[in-house]
Structure formats: structure tokens, C-alpha cells
Amino acid sequence: MKLAPGSVQFGLPYGIAIRDGQEGIDEAKIIIENARLASIDTLSTTIAYGESDSCLGEVGVAGFKVVTKLPTIPDNI
């Protein structure tokens, strides 16, 4: 089985377990490091996750495949 953790908690106060708002940068670093230690090599993100992309950039995702979801591209472009 292949796992790709999502990064929504790094950019928005999202999820049933989130009680104090979105995860801070220090917690994000711990989560990403634990993913590395667990041999997880793919992360999922999207522009709709608020500041998650900035957080991932600050944490550093070298060595990970980053999958992103984009909004629909209009036909007239």
C-alpha cells in the first residue's frame, strides 16, 4: 500500500483532532521527519490548503514526491 499524507493541517485549522488552530512550523517539521523515518516518500497538497505550500517550503521536502491538485483550468485559456 502506498501512503501520501495530506498537508491541509499545515495551512488551515482543519480536522476533528485540531483544537488549537493549524499546526505550527515546529509540529510540521516533526510530522515530515516522521514521514521520512517511516519511508513515506510522497506528500499531497493543493492550492486550497491555505498556507500549506509555504509551510512545506519552509520545512523542506527534498526527497519527497509532492502531488498537488489544481483547480479546473478554463477552456478558453
C-alpha positions as CSV (number, residue, x, y, z in Angstrom):
1,M,0.0,0.0,0.0
2,K,1.2,3.5,-0.9
3,L,0.5,6.4,1.5
4,A,0.7,10.1,0.7
5,P,-0.1,12.2,3.8
6,G,-2.0,15.4,3.1
7,S,-0.8,18.8,4.3
8,V,-4.0,20.6,5.0
9,Q,-3.2,20.9,8.7
10,F,-0.1,22.9,7.8
11,G,-2.2,25.6,6.1
12,L,-5.7,25.6,7.7
13,P,-7.3,24.8,11.1
14,Y,-8.8,21.6,9.7
15,G,-9.7,18.3,11.1
16,I,-11.5,16.8,14.1
17,A,-8.3,16.5,16.2
18,I,-7.3,20.1,15.6
19,R,-8.2,22.1,18.7
20,D,-5.7,25.0,18.7
21,G,-5.8,26.0,15.0
22,Q,-3.5,24.9,12.3
23,E,-0.2,23.1,13.0
24,G,2.8,25.3,13.6
25,I,6.1,25.0,11.7
26,D,7.7,23.1,14.5
27,E,5.0,20.4,14.5
28,A,5.1,20.3,10.7
29,K,8.9,19.6,10.9
30,I,8.2,16.7,13.3
31,I,5.5,15.3,11.1
32,I,7.6,15.5,7.9
33,E,10.6,13.9,9.7
34,N,8.5,11.1,11.0
35,A,7.2,10.5,7.4
36,R,10.8,10.3,6.2
37,L,11.7,7.8,9.0
38,A,8.6,5.7,8.0
39,S,9.9,5.6,4.4
40,I,7.0,7.7,3.2
41,D,8.1,9.4,0.0
42,T,5.0,11.2,-1.3
43,L,3.1,14.2,0.1
44,S,-0.2,15.6,-1.1
45,T,-1.2,19.3,-1.2
46,T,-3.4,21.7,-3.1
47,I,-3.8,25.4,-3.5
48,A,-7.0,25.2,-1.5
49,Y,-5.0,24.3,1.7
50,G,-4.2,27.9,2.5
51,E,-0.6,28.3,3.7
52,S,0.4,24.7,3.4
53,D,2.6,25.2,0.4
54,S,4.6,27.9,2.2
55,C,4.9,25.7,5.3
56,L,6.2,22.7,3.2
57,G,8.7,25.0,1.5
58,E,10.0,26.2,4.9
59,V,10.1,22.7,6.3
60,G,11.8,21.3,3.2
61,V,10.5,18.5,1.1
62,A,13.7,17.4,-0.7
63,G,13.5,13.7,-1.4
64,F,9.7,13.7,-1.4
65,K,7.4,13.5,-4.4
66,V,4.8,16.3,-4.0
67,V,1.4,15.7,-5.6
68,T,-0.8,18.7,-5.9
69,K,-4.3,19.2,-7.0
70,L,-5.2,22.2,-9.2
71,P,-8.4,24.0,-9.8
72,T,-10.2,23.4,-13.2
73,I,-8.5,25.2,-16.0
74,P,-11.0,27.2,-18.1
75,D,-11.5,26.0,-21.7
76,N,-10.7,29.5,-23.1
77,I,-7.1,29.5,-22.0
